[in-house]
Amino acid sequence: MNIPMLDLKKQYQYMKKDIDNAISKCLEHQSWILGPEVKEFEQRCAEFFGIKHCVGCSSGTDSIVLPLRALSIKKGEEFFSADEEIITTPFTFTATGDAILRAGATPVFVDIEPDTFNINPESVSAYLKSNFAGKVAGIIPVHLYGTPCKMDIIMDIAKKFKLFVIEDVAQAFGGTWRNKKLGTIGNAGALSFFPSKNLGGFGDGGMIITDDDELAEISRCLTKHGGRDKYNVDHIGYNARLDTIQAAILLVKLKYVEQLNNKRIEIAKRYSDQLSDIKEIKTPEIFEGSVFHQYTIRVKNGNRDQLYTFLKEKGIASMIYYPVCLHKMKVFESRAKVNGNLPEAEKATKEVLSLPVEPLMTVGEQDYVVEAIKEFFAEK
């Protein structure tokens, strides 16, 4: 049996008629740059999130860079200065930290919580109260693996220290924290439509969501080279528009996203029920509001890499997200600050293993994964 992490071909077949019709409409109207589907998709997302502004852009990375730039422009500067700091997690994809650098600021990496893999609010607060804290401007919490950060605590910290908050929702489309949609709690939310995401396109794409009128307007300008008038621009901008054809595909897939998120949650609960008796692994907690972009276990006693290889030999895909913390990467060596040794983040890099969570996988396919894991540990 061959079990992929995600089966995009199966998902396409599931929505084939709707997707083919959407693409055909684009072929007919030939309006490829900011065509009608882009505006409609932004409107549908605004309704989905219950928020005023949704600004489509070219990638999940740009969905972080653009609101950061907009916040800097709001205070009168094109970019942040290097002495301005933005706190985030070291246990995430490099784009989060890279976006801070691209906006001109300095990333500050603080430790994570062991149970959620998300930024630890206590670590954020401790840094802000320390003698090492510089001129902190904001926080970027990442809802990793589809699990929500503790946003009420983070927002309380932000209010106390007068910081902005941009939520990285790349892995958590449709997730919630205490019945509030992720991305709507901070000053802005950053979405990714990379093909593997819970709502993924057929290429790159992203979106900024916010209730801040000025932030939305500036972000939209930045997607179009920095000006309301493309022949007389105001700011240092980007060519960062959301493609019409991606918007058309995403409009179709948006209709299915909650259904498929619910299937992910069912798969996660089934994994946890069936793997809970294996002492050598720790299953993720089933947090309310999680949409399980990944189902990530901890493998104890140094067995993670061996289990990965064993599953591969059985035809089962698994992934290690993420094997290297951001603060250990060369790009951040002289460009970031680190608050202490970050033991929980570094421990996670050695233990995490994400299992297949294709929302259309069968019970039989999932049972095959579970039995393989049990077989591996039975031989230990």
Buried (B, 14 or more C-beta within 10 A) or exposed (E): EEBBBBBEEEBBEBBEEBBEEBBEBBEEEEEEEBBBBBBEBBEBBBEBBEBEBBBBBBBBBBBBBBBBBBBBBEEEEEBBEEEBBBBBBBBBBBBBBBBBBBBBBBBBBBBBBBEBBBBBBBBBBBBBEEEEBEEBBBBBBBBBBBBBBBBEBBBEBBEEBEBBBBBBBBBBBBBBBEEBBBBBBBBBBBBBBBBEBBBBBBBBBBBBBBBBEEBBBBBBBBBBBBBEEEEEBBBEBBEBBBBBBBBBBBBBBBEBBBEBBEBBBBBBEBBBEBBEEBEBBBBBEBBEBBBBBBBBBBBEEEBBEEBBEBBEEBEBBBBBBBEEBBBBBEEBEEBBBBBEEBEBBBBBBEBBBBBBBBBBBEEEBBEBBBEBBBEBBEEE
